[in-house]
Amino acid sequence: MAVGFSLSPEQVELKLQAREFARENLAPLVDRVRGTADPHEAALLVRPAHEAAVRAGLVKAMIPEGFGGSLRNGVDVAIVVEELATVMPDFVAGMGGVLLALTPVYFGGDPEQTQRFLAPFLADEGAPQAVMALSEPSGTANFAAPPPAEGIRTTADLDGDSWVISGEKQWSANLAGWDGSGPELMVVACRTPGGVSLIGVEHEHFTADNLKLLETMDLPGLRGHLTQRVRLDGVRVPRGNLIGAEGMGPDLAHLAFATTSAAVGVMATASMRAAFDIAFRFAKEQTRGGGVPIIDHRPVADLLSDAKGRIEATRLLSWRALDAVASGDPAGLELALHAKVFGSETAVEVIHGLIQVVGVQAYNREFPLIHHLLNATAYPIFEGGNVGVRRRQLQGVLAADGWNPLTASGLA
């Protein structure tokens, strides 16, 4: 089997387009978002960039061609995600909500439902938001646990031809939408008579009475990611908005989080890449009172070279994982989980090491390096925490009958 690692001419062009988009639309926002004290106001500053992303076709680029988008393969997604997240990972985290929420629709939705749910995201204007409303304030690692465990507390009861949904959700981006009136699509994980299920709630189903914004979270990093806690009070949607069958919620949610696991690995690569650039330029230019640039000192050079090697390893793993997930490779889940766990934890360690290169100057909020560490500390605990969710999924993969440790690498 031939393996190539060179970008095609089309992928080189895609990289340059994404880099230019980040330079024009994201870079000017970074300091403004970091410097805005109110978390809601900080996140709203990013809305024009979302609108620009829709006009540029970046939202369509996350939707497979078979559903009207332009997504061809996972490597293309990885290229775009890395370029954008190197400049502003909080923007990518918000955009990733679309990828996460729409994936269950691809696998579980019927044709009419899929066309209806996807319509706002195939448009060429606006700033549509799709949200996977899974996490809850009490914790969600055991969301699918059967009674008497609590698991998901949000419920959906049938009343004639309608589902009536009530409960609280937290952590997902844009749960209340940009203006508090709700996103274009909220895929709600809830308990139905047939088990944990997913139900699509469209913007028209929200009212001021049934959707309450309780809190906008004040995060230390990723401040452009509008992270909220909401309460659903009797949200009524048609019975036909159930995605798949009752009880399919856990399987559909796990499919969705496989893709975003690999994407977190790419975001981790991007944050390390940005931090490395800062530390490397500092080491090349600064003598810190000595006679030579500090990169000429062996401990500094060792820290930089170790960081660079781990960045390259994380990138290759994450790109391979996204490609496997997008192509339907059976090894996609395992690779995606490795990308999430290894990538997220490596990013925290690498950026912490790069702070040692710079020294105490890095502890100044006016120096940009510390902000990359604040962003990276989220990666091991969001999109399914490594301890409570991702390593438990990996345990299941390894313990499955017939699992072969060489299969994921293609060497079985």
C-alpha positions in Angstrom: 0.0 0.0 0.0 1.5 3.3 -1.1 1.3 6.1 1.5 1.8 9.7 0.5 2.1 12.8 2.7 2.3 15.6 0.2 -0.6 18.0 -0.1 -2.3 18.1 -3.5 -2.3 21.4 -5.4 -6.0 21.7 -4.4 -5.1 21.2 -0.8 -2.3 23.8 -0.9 -4.8 26.3 -2.3 -7.2 25.3 0.5 -4.5 25.9 3.1 -3.7 29.4 1.7 -7.4 30.3 1.5 -7.9 29.3 5.1 -4.8 31.1 6.2 -5.9 34.3 4.5 -9.4 34.0 6.0 -7.8 33.7 9.5 -5.5 36.7 8.8 -8.3 38.9 7.6 -11.2 37.8 9.8 -9.8 36.3 13.0 -6.5 37.9 13.8 -8.0 41.4 14.4 -10.5 39.9 16.9 -8.0 38.0 19.2 -7.0 40.9 21.4 -10.5 42.4 21.5 -12.0 39.1 22.6 -9.3 38.5 25.3 -9.7 42.1 26.6 -13.5 42.1 26.9 -14.5 41.3 30.5 -18.1 40.3 29.9 -18.1 36.8 28.5 -21.3 37.3 26.4 -20.0 40.5 24.9 -16.6 38.8 24.2 -18.2 36.0 22.3 -20.6 38.2 20.3 -17.5 40.0 18.9 -16.9 36.8 16.8 -20.3 36.8 15.1 -19.1 38.8 12.0 -16.4 36.1 11.5 -19.0 33.4 11.5 -21.0 35.4 8.9 -17.8 35.7 6.8 -17.2 31.9 7.2 -20.7 31.2 5.7 -20.0 33.6 2.8 -16.6 31.9 2.2 -18.2 28.5 2.2 -16.4 27.2 5.3 -19.6 26.0 6.9 -20.6 24.1 3.7 -17.0 22.6 3.8 -18.0 20.8 7.0 -21.0 19.1 5.4 -20.5 16.0 3.2 -21.0 16.4 -0.6 -23.8 13.8 -0.4 -25.8 16.2 1.8 -25.2 19.3 -0.3 -21.9 20.5 1.2 -18.4 20.4 -0.2 -16.7 18.1 2.3 -14.6 15.6 0.3 -12.2 14.1 2.9 -11.0 14.4 6.4 -7.6 15.8 5.5 -9.2 18.8 3.9 -11.1 19.5 7.2 -7.8 19.1 9.1 -6.1 21.6 6.9 -8.8 24.2 7.4 -9.1 23.6 11.1 -5.4 23.9 11.8 -5.1 27.2 9.9 -8.1 28.8 11.7 -7.3 27.3 15.1 -3.7 28.5 15.0 -5.1 32.0 15.1 -8.3 31.6 17.1 -9.3 28.2 18.4 -12.4 29.6 20.1 -13.8 30.4 16.7 -13.2 26.8 15.6 -14.8 25.4 18.7 -17.9 27.4 18.0 -17.9 26.3 14.3 -17.3 22.7 15.5 -20.8 22.8 17.0 -22.2 22.6 13.5 -20.1 19.5 12.7 -21.1 17.8 16.0 -24.8 18.5 15.8 -25.3 17.6 12.2 -23.5 14.3 12.3 -26.4 12.4 14.0 -28.7 13.8 11.4 -26.6 12.2 8.6 -26.7 8.8 10.2 -30.1 8.8 11.8 -32.3 11.3 9.9 -34.8 10.4 7.2 -34.5 12.3 3.8 -37.1 14.9 4.5 -35.9 15.6 8.0 -32.3 15.8 6.9 -33.1 18.3 4.1 -35.1 20.5 6.6 -32.5 20.4 9.3 -29.6 21.1 7.0 -31.2 24.0 5.0 -29.9 26.9 7.2 -26.3 25.5 7.0 -26.3 25.3 3.2 -27.2 28.9 2.8 -24.7 31.6 1.7 -25.4 34.2 4.3 -26.2 34.5 8.0 -24.5 33.0 11.1 -26.5 29.8 11.7 -25.8 27.8 14.8 -26.2 24.0 15.3 -25.8 22.7 18.9 -25.6 19.2 20.3 -27.3 19.7 23.7 -25.9 16.7 25.5 -24.0 18.0 28.6 -25.9 18.9 31.7 -24.9 20.8 34.9 -24.8 17.6 37.0 -22.3 16.0 34.6 -22.7 13.8 31.5 -19.9 11.2 31.5 -22.6 8.6 32.4 -25.3 10.1 30.2 -26.5 6.7 28.9 -26.4 4.9 32.2 -29.7 3.0 32.8 -31.9 3.6 35.8 -31.5 3.9 38.8 -28.5 5.9 37.7 -29.5 9.5 36.9 -27.6 9.8 33.6 -29.4 12.3 31.4 -32.1 14.2 33.4 -33.7 16.0 30.5 -36.9 14.3 29.5 -39.2 14.3 26.4 -42.8 13.1 26.9 -45.3 12.5 24.1 -48.4 14.6 24.1 -50.4 13.7 21.0 -48.2 14.3 18.0 -45.6 16.4 19.9 -42.6 15.8 22.1 -42.5 18.1 25.1 -38.9 18.6 26.3 -37.8 19.9 29.7 -34.4 20.0 31.4 -31.2 22.0 31.7 -28.2 21.9 29.3 -24.7 23.4 29.7 -21.3 23.8 28.1 -22.3 23.5 24.4 -21.6 26.6 22.3 -24.5 28.9 21.5 -27.2 26.9 23.4 -29.3 30.1 23.5 -28.2 31.4 20.1 -26.6 34.7 19.5 -29.5 36.7 20.9 -31.0 34.3 23.4 -33.8 33.2 21.1 -32.1 29.8 20.4 -30.0 28.3 17.6 -31.2 27.3 14.2 -30.9 23.6 15.3 -30.5 22.1 18.7 -30.1 18.3 18.8 -31.3 17.5 22.3 -30.2 14.3 24.2 -33.1 13.4 26.4 -34.9 10.5 28.1 -37.9 9.2 26.2 -40.1 6.1 27.1 -37.8 4.1 24.7 -34.5 5.2 26.2 -32.0 8.0 25.7 -32.9 9.6 22.3 -32.0 12.6 20.2 -34.6 15.1 19.1 -34.1 18.0 16.7 -35.5 21.3 17.9 -35.6 24.1 15.3 -35.5 27.8 15.9 -39.2 28.2 15.3 -39.9 25.9 18.3 -38.3 28.2 20.8 -40.1 31.0 22.6 -39.2 33.4 25.4 -41.2 31.2 27.7 -39.7 27.8 27.0 -36.0 28.7 26.5 -34.3 30.5 29.4 -30.7 31.6 29.3 -29.4 31.0 32.9 -25.7 31.8 32.5 -23.0 32.6 30.1 -19.9 30.9 31.4 -16.8 33.1 32.1 -14.0 30.9 30.8 -10.3 31.5 31.3 -9.6 30.6 27.7 -11.5 30.1 24.5 -13.4 33.4 25.3 -14.8 33.7 21.8 -16.7 30.4 22.4 -20.2 31.4 23.6 -20.6 28.8 26.4 -24.0 28.9 28.1 -26.4 27.1 30.5 -30.0 27.1 29.5 -33.3 25.6 30.8 -35.8 24.1 28.4 -39.4 24.4 29.9 -41.9 22.4 27.9 -40.4 22.9 24.4 -42.9 21.4 22.0 -41.7 19.9 18.7 -43.3 17.5 16.2 -43.1 13.8 16.9 -41.3 13.4 13.5 -38.3 15.4 14.8 -37.0 12.3 16.6 -33.7 11.5 15.0 -33.5 7.8 14.3 -35.4 5.5 16.7 -36.0 5.9 20.4 -33.1 4.7 22.4 -30.5 5.4 19.5 -29.2 8.5 21.3 -26.0 7.0 22.7 -25.0 5.4 19.4 -25.7 8.5 17.4 -23.9 10.7 19.9 -20.8 8.5 19.9 -20.7 8.7 16.1 -20.8 12.5 16.3 -18.1 12.7 18.9 -15.7 10.4 17.0 -15.3 13.2 14.4 -14.9 15.9 16.9 -12.4 13.8 18.8 -10.1 13.9 15.8 -10.7 17.6 15.3 -9.6 18.3 18.9 -6.3 16.7 18.0 -6.0 19.2 15.2 -6.9 22.1 17.5 -4.2 20.9 19.9 -1.7 20.9 17.0 -2.7 24.4 16.1 -2.3 25.7 19.7 1.1 24.1 20.0 2.1 25.5 16.6 1.1 29.1 17.6 2.9 28.8 20.9 6.0 27.3 19.3 6.2 30.3 16.9 6.2 32.7 19.8 8.8 30.8 21.9 11.0 30.2 18.9 11.1 33.8 17.8 11.8 34.8 21.4 14.7 32.4 21.6 16.2 33.6 18.3 15.9 37.3 19.1 16.5 37.5 22.9 19.8 37.3 24.7 18.2 38.1 28.1 21.3 40.0 29.1 23.7 37.3 27.8 26.1 37.4 24.9 24.2 35.2 22.5 20.6 34.5 21.6 19.2 32.0 24.2 18.6 29.4 21.5 22.3 28.9 21.5 22.0 27.4 25.0 21.5 23.7 24.9 18.6 23.5 27.4 16.6 26.0 25.3 17.3 24.2 22.1 16.3 20.9 23.7 13.0 22.2 24.8 12.3 23.6 21.3 13.3 20.5 19.5 11.3 18.2 21.8 8.2 20.4 21.3 8.6 20.4 17.5 8.8 16.6 17.4 5.6 16.2 19.5 3.8 18.8 17.3 4.6 16.8 14.2 3.5 13.5 15.8 0.2 15.0 16.9 -0.5 16.5 13.5 0.1 13.2 11.7 -2.0 11.2 14.1 -4.9 13.8 14.0 -4.9 14.1 10.2 -4.9 10.3 9.8 -7.7 10.1 12.3 -9.9 12.7 10.6 -9.3 11.0 7.3 -10.3 7.6 8.7 -13.4 8.9 10.3 -14.5 10.8 7.2 -13.9 7.8 4.9 -15.7 5.3 7.2 -12.6 3.4 8.0 -13.4 0.8 10.8 -10.3 2.1 12.6 -11.6 5.6 12.7 -13.0 5.5 16.2 -9.8 4.2 17.7 -7.6 6.7 15.8 -9.9 9.6 16.7 -9.8 8.7 20.4 -6.0 8.5 20.3 -5.9 11.9 18.6 -8.1 13.4 21.3 -6.4 11.9 24.3 -2.8 12.1 23.1 -3.2 15.4 21.3 -5.0 17.3 24.1 -2.6 16.1 26.8 0.5 16.7 24.7 -0.6 20.2 24.0 -0.7 21.1 27.7 2.7 19.6 28.3 4.3 21.1 25.2 3.0 24.6 25.8 4.0 24.5 29.4 7.6 23.6 28.2 7.6 26.5 25.8 6.8 28.8 28.7 10.0 27.6 30.3 11.8 28.8 27.2 10.5 32.3 27.6 10.7 32.4 31.4 8.8 34.7 33.7 7.9 37.1 30.8 5.5 34.4 29.6 3.4 34.9 32.8 2.5 38.4 31.7 -1.0 38.6 30.3 0.3 41.1 27.8 2.6 38.4 26.4 0.5 36.1 24.2 2.0 32.7 25.2 0.0 32.2 28.4 -3.2 32.5 26.5 -2.4 29.4 24.4 -1.9 27.4 27.6 -5.3 28.7 28.9 -6.9 27.5 25.7 -5.1 24.2 25.7 -6.1 23.3 29.2 -9.7 22.9 27.9 -8.8 20.2 25.3 -8.5 17.3 27.7 -11.8 18.0 29.4 -14.1 19.2 26.7 -15.7 17.3 23.8 -15.9 14.3 26.2 -13.3 14.4 29.1 -10.4 12.1 28.7 -10.8 10.5 32.1 -14.5 10.0 32.3 -15.3 9.4 28.6 -12.5 9.0 26.0 -10.3 6.6 27.9 -13.4 4.5 28.8 -14.2 4.4 25.1 -10.7 3.3 24.3 -11.0 0.6 27.0 -14.0 -0.7 25.2 -12.2 -0.8 21.9 -9.2 -2.7 23.3 -11.4 -5.2 25.2 -13.7 -6.0 22.2 -13.5 -9.5 20.8 -11.2 -9.8 17.8 -9.5 -6.4 18.3 -6.0 -6.5 16.7 -3.5 -3.8 17.7 -2.1 -3.7 14.1 -5.5 -3.0 12.4 -5.5 0.8 13.0 -2.1 1.1 11.3 -3.1 -1.0 8.4 -0.5 -3.7 9.2 -2.8 -6.4 10.5 
